[in-house]
Amino acid sequence: MEGKEDLPTRVLSALVGVLVLLVVLWAGLPLILPALVLVLGLGSLELRDMLAKRGIGLNLPFLLGGGLVLFLFSLPQLYWHFPQVPWREVALGLFLLGSFSYELLKGADLTRFAFTLMAFLYLPWSLGYVLLLRETPDSTLGLWTLSLPLVASFATDIGAYFVGRTLGRQKLAPEISPAKTVEGSLGGIAVSFLALALYTGLVREVFPFGLLELWLFSLLLSLAAQLGDLVESMLKRYCGVKDSGHFLPGHGGLLDRIDSLLFTFPLTYFLVVLFT
């Protein structure tokens, strides 16, 4: 856990990152798509460097190329004009066929195949839901829909950090992330619930959900955010690194910043489709 002297740097970096994120999301697909490609590239490089410490290689061209195809196949326009085609599943099938064929011709490195598939599901598959969420149920309300996982993830992170520092005693997952505590986890859930309740209450008319549904969203999204954080901690522990990289001062790598969003974006889309 970072020392108190890191807090101003963390806060300033977070504010800059949030401002850039808001501009990109407000602009819609013309900025979101290239931003996702950039995130995919940087995140893939961080994963490659982390796994290299364990002697594991990634098929980076297939990961990046397959991710780009998946992003294109996640564009809402395809679903509007050809709703009968499961576009994202088609992209996954093409990735599997291409990756298997590559390994058959280039040494049959099943470890490389398995970790590249994991990286494909971890990064582009999860990030692709941003494109769908931005237009769900339409381009206007989609911005508000997409704000739900962002508020939940940031509030969970803030609540878990401060409650954990103040009251944390019982370890949550000591073998994976020794700094995380049960008290911090509960604090993250509580702060996320309060933040979403306040946020959705202020702009109630833009959400096509009932109050109980939004409360359910807050609980599930907070749990998903913490699961994403723990999964990335597991990856770092496996690779023997403290941070995934050095993307933002005081915050570590890019994956350290988006780990919770990689789980809350897909869950938000599932919940929105289910309840609308």
Secondary structure, DSSP 8 states (H G I E B T S, - for coil): ---GGGHHHHHHHHHHHHHHHHHHHHH-HHHHHHHHHHHHHHHHHHHHHHHHTTT----HHHHHHHHHHHHHHT-HHHHHH-TTS-HHHHHHHHHHHHHHHHHHHTT--HHHHHHHHHHHIIIIIHHTHHHHHTTSS-TTHHHHHHHHHHHHHHHHHHHHHHHHHHH--SEEETTTEEEEEHHHHHHHHHHHHHHHHHHHHHTGGG--S-HHHHHHHHHHHHHHHHHHHHHHHHHHHHHT-SSS--SBTTTBSHHHHHTTHHHHHHHHHHHHHHH-
